[in-house]
Amino acid sequence: MKMGAKSAGRSGRSIRAVLGARVMTFSSRSGFYARRVPLSRHGGACAAARGAIGWPPGGRMDGTFEFLANEELYERVVKEALLGAERTVDLATATLKKMLVEVSPGAFRGLADVLADLCFRGVRVRLLHASVPSGPFLADLRRVELARSERFDMRRCPRVHLKAVVVDGKGLYLGSANLTGAGLGAKGADRRNFELGLWTGLDAVRDRVMDLFEAVWHGRACPACRLKDTDACPAPLESPAF
């Protein structure tokens, strides 16, 4: 691997991949350096190409964890687990946008509609997020009148960066994908993000995740938080104004 200095200019791209030249180049936004990785020596540089042919494959790593990548996350976590929830759903995401879910063959609905359907069926839904939700998602929340449901609540903490889904207090997704179309949504395989995650029913792992979720949800981390009452967090654990 060779390292060299290179200037990309103020408008230079943050990441530039050159696949045809048998190298992959990563440049910082400031253009301070570039890293050239020969593909023959660094298999990881072929990640995009491998993703295009379905690598890495999903499947159980052992008896307790299921490894998932890309659209496998959508199929396992959203279409199977989330839509099949019976009692409770706890969601944590950094970014929250309107994402589509195929609820029946060829029929797609937005996340807010999916959550409203779950609440109507008697499922308790809690949604913990960091960024201000997208306008389309908030518009859908108002349209389906989730604010009237006693089974739905959402709270915002700007320090939340975990991505997790816990269904019925049993199954747990933990990984890189947010609740966005390109993350856990029904985005096409050639347009979605490259994501990784785990699905497990292992009690010890799920309990650790829920300990953190509950601590944030109930404000137990707020007293010592240095972002509280600053521009980053003007209203601790705020809920949206529907």
C-alpha positions as CSV (number, residue, x, y, z in Angstrom):
1,M,0.0,0.0,0.0
2,K,1.4,3.4,-1.0
3,M,0.6,6.7,0.6
4,G,1.0,10.0,-1.1
5,A,0.1,13.6,-0.7
6,K,-2.5,15.0,-3.0
7,S,-4.5,18.2,-3.3
8,A,-8.2,17.9,-4.2
9,G,-9.2,21.5,-3.8
10,R,-12.0,23.0,-1.7
11,S,-14.6,21.4,-3.9
12,G,-12.9,18.0,-4.0
13,R,-15.1,14.9,-3.3
14,S,-14.7,13.3,0.0
15,I,-14.5,9.8,-1.4
16,R,-13.3,8.9,-5.0
17,A,-13.3,5.3,-6.1
18,V,-11.4,4.4,-9.2
19,L,-12.2,0.8,-9.9
20,G,-11.1,0.5,-13.5
21,A,-7.5,1.4,-12.8
22,R,-7.1,-1.5,-10.3
23,V,-6.9,0.8,-7.4
24,M,-9.3,2.5,-5.0
25,T,-8.5,6.0,-3.9
26,F,-9.9,7.7,-0.8
27,S,-9.4,11.4,-0.5
28,S,-10.1,13.6,2.6
29,R,-12.4,16.6,2.0
30,S,-9.4,18.9,2.5
31,G,-7.3,16.9,0.0
32,F,-4.5,16.4,2.5
33,Y,-3.9,12.8,1.6
34,A,-5.0,10.0,-0.6
35,R,-4.7,6.3,0.0
36,R,-4.1,3.9,-2.9
37,V,-5.0,0.3,-2.3
38,P,-4.1,-2.3,-5.0
39,L,-7.2,-4.5,-5.4
40,S,-5.0,-7.6,-5.7
41,R,-3.7,-7.0,-2.2
42,H,-6.9,-5.6,-0.5
43,G,-10.0,-7.6,-1.1
44,G,-12.1,-5.1,0.9
45,A,-11.7,-2.6,-1.9
46,C,-14.1,-4.7,-3.9
47,A,-17.0,-4.3,-1.4
48,A,-19.2,-2.4,-3.9
49,A,-18.7,-5.1,-6.5
50,R,-19.4,-7.9,-4.0
51,G,-22.5,-6.2,-2.8
52,A,-23.8,-6.1,-6.4
53,I,-23.7,-9.9,-6.5
54,G,-25.2,-10.4,-3.1
55,W,-22.1,-10.7,-0.9
56,P,-21.9,-11.3,2.0
57,P,-24.6,-14.0,2.3
58,G,-27.0,-14.0,5.1
59,G,-27.4,-16.9,7.5
60,R,-26.9,-18.0,11.0
61,M,-23.4,-17.6,12.4
62,D,-24.2,-20.0,15.3
63,G,-27.3,-20.9,17.3
64,T,-27.9,-17.3,18.6
65,F,-27.1,-14.8,15.9
66,E,-28.2,-14.2,12.4
67,F,-25.9,-12.1,10.2
68,L,-27.7,-9.8,7.7
69,A,-26.6,-7.4,5.0
70,N,-28.2,-4.9,2.8
71,E,-31.7,-5.9,1.6
72,E,-31.6,-8.9,4.0
73,L,-32.1,-6.4,6.8
74,Y,-35.3,-5.1,5.2
75,E,-36.7,-8.6,4.6
76,R,-35.8,-10.0,8.1
77,V,-36.3,-7.0,10.4
78,V,-39.1,-5.0,8.7
79,K,-41.2,-7.4,6.6
80,E,-40.9,-10.4,8.9
81,A,-40.4,-9.1,12.5
82,L,-41.9,-5.6,12.5
83,L,-45.0,-6.4,10.5
84,G,-45.5,-9.5,12.5
85,A,-45.3,-7.8,16.0
86,E,-48.0,-8.8,18.4
87,R,-47.3,-6.9,21.7
88,T,-44.5,-4.4,21.6
89,V,-42.1,-2.6,19.3
90,D,-39.2,-0.5,20.5
91,L,-37.3,1.4,17.8
92,A,-34.1,3.4,18.0
93,T,-32.6,5.4,15.1
94,A,-30.3,8.3,14.5
95,T,-32.1,9.5,11.3
96,L,-35.8,9.2,10.8
97,K,-37.4,9.6,7.4
98,K,-40.4,8.4,5.4
99,M,-39.6,4.9,4.3
100,L,-41.7,2.6,2.3
101,V,-42.7,-1.0,3.4
102,E,-44.3,-3.6,1.1
103,V,-47.2,-4.7,3.2
104,S,-48.7,-7.0,0.5
105,P,-47.4,-7.9,-2.9
106,G,-47.0,-4.7,-4.9
107,A,-48.6,-2.6,-2.1
108,F,-46.3,-0.1,-0.3
109,R,-47.1,2.0,2.7
110,G,-45.0,4.6,4.6
111,L,-43.5,3.9,8.0
112,A,-46.1,6.1,9.9
113,D,-48.9,4.0,8.3
114,V,-47.2,0.8,9.4
115,L,-46.8,2.0,12.9
116,A,-50.5,3.2,13.0
117,D,-51.6,-0.2,11.8
118,L,-49.6,-1.9,14.6
119,C,-51.1,0.4,17.2
120,F,-54.6,-0.3,15.9
121,R,-53.9,-4.0,16.3
122,G,-53.0,-3.4,20.0
123,V,-49.2,-3.2,19.7
124,R,-47.4,-0.7,21.9
125,V,-44.9,1.3,19.9
126,R,-42.0,3.5,21.2
127,L,-39.8,5.4,18.8
128,L,-36.5,6.9,20.0
129,H,-34.6,9.1,17.5
130,A,-31.9,11.8,17.3
131,S,-32.4,14.1,14.3
132,V,-35.6,16.1,13.5
133,P,-37.7,13.8,11.4
134,S,-38.2,14.5,7.7
135,G,-41.1,16.7,6.7
136,P,-42.9,13.8,4.8
137,F,-42.6,11.6,7.8
138,L,-44.1,14.2,10.1
139,A,-46.9,14.9,7.6
140,D,-47.7,11.2,7.6
141,L,-47.8,11.2,11.4
142,R,-50.3,14.0,11.4
143,R,-52.4,12.4,8.7
144,V,-52.8,9.0,10.4
145,E,-53.4,10.8,13.8
146,L,-50.9,8.7,15.8
147,A,-51.0,11.4,18.4
148,R,-54.4,10.2,19.4
149,S,-53.2,6.7,20.0
150,E,-52.3,5.8,23.6
151,R,-50.1,3.0,22.2
152,F,-47.7,5.2,20.4
153,D,-45.0,7.6,21.7
154,M,-41.8,9.0,20.3
155,R,-39.0,11.0,21.9
156,R,-36.0,12.8,20.6
157,C,-32.4,12.8,22.1
158,P,-29.7,14.2,19.9
159,R,-27.1,11.9,21.4
160,V,-28.9,8.8,20.1
161,H,-26.8,7.1,17.5
162,L,-27.8,3.5,18.1
163,K,-29.9,1.6,15.5
164,A,-32.0,-1.1,17.1
165,V,-35.4,-2.8,16.7
166,V,-36.8,-4.9,19.5
167,V,-40.0,-6.9,18.8
168,D,-42.2,-8.3,21.5
169,G,-39.4,-8.1,24.0
170,K,-37.7,-11.1,22.2
171,G,-36.1,-10.5,18.8
172,L,-33.5,-7.8,18.5
173,Y,-32.0,-6.1,15.5
174,L,-28.7,-4.3,16.1
175,G,-26.7,-2.8,13.2
176,S,-25.9,0.2,11.0
177,A,-29.1,0.9,9.2
178,N,-31.4,3.8,10.2
179,L,-35.2,4.0,9.7
180,T,-34.8,5.5,6.2
181,G,-35.6,4.2,2.8
182,A,-32.0,3.5,2.0
183,G,-31.4,1.9,5.4
184,L,-34.2,-0.4,6.5
185,G,-36.8,0.6,3.8
186,A,-37.9,-1.0,0.6
187,K,-35.3,0.8,-1.6
188,G,-34.0,-1.1,-4.6
189,A,-30.9,-3.2,-4.3
190,D,-29.0,-1.0,-6.7
191,R,-29.9,2.2,-4.7
192,R,-29.9,1.3,-1.0
193,N,-27.0,1.8,1.4
194,F,-24.5,-0.9,2.1
195,E,-25.5,-1.9,5.7
196,L,-24.7,-4.7,8.2
197,G,-26.6,-6.0,11.2
198,L,-27.4,-8.8,13.5
199,W,-30.7,-10.4,14.5
200,T,-30.8,-12.3,17.7
201,G,-33.0,-13.6,20.5
202,L,-30.2,-13.8,23.0
203,D,-31.4,-12.5,26.3
204,A,-28.1,-11.1,27.5
205,V,-27.6,-9.0,24.3
206,R,-31.2,-7.8,24.2
207,D,-31.2,-6.8,27.8
208,R,-28.1,-4.7,27.4
209,V,-29.7,-2.9,24.5
210,M,-32.9,-2.3,26.4
211,D,-31.1,-1.0,29.5
212,L,-29.6,1.8,27.3
213,F,-32.9,2.4,25.6
214,E,-34.8,2.7,28.8
215,A,-32.2,4.9,30.4
216,V,-32.4,7.4,27.5
217,W,-36.2,7.1,27.2
218,H,-36.9,7.8,30.8
219,G,-34.3,10.6,31.0
220,R,-31.9,9.0,33.4
221,A,-29.0,10.3,31.4
222,C,-30.3,13.8,31.3
223,P,-29.1,15.2,34.6
224,A,-25.4,14.7,33.8
225,C,-25.8,15.5,30.1
226,R,-23.7,18.5,29.0
227,L,-25.9,19.0,25.9
228,K,-29.0,19.6,27.9
229,D,-30.6,23.1,27.5
230,T,-28.1,24.0,24.8
231,D,-28.7,24.7,21.1
232,A,-28.1,21.0,20.5
233,C,-30.8,19.9,22.9
234,P,-33.2,22.8,23.5
235,A,-36.0,20.5,24.7
236,P,-34.8,17.3,26.3
237,L,-36.8,14.2,25.2
238,E,-39.1,16.4,23.1
239,S,-42.0,14.8,21.2
240,P,-43.1,16.2,17.9
241,A,-45.9,18.8,17.7
242,F,-48.5,17.0,15.7
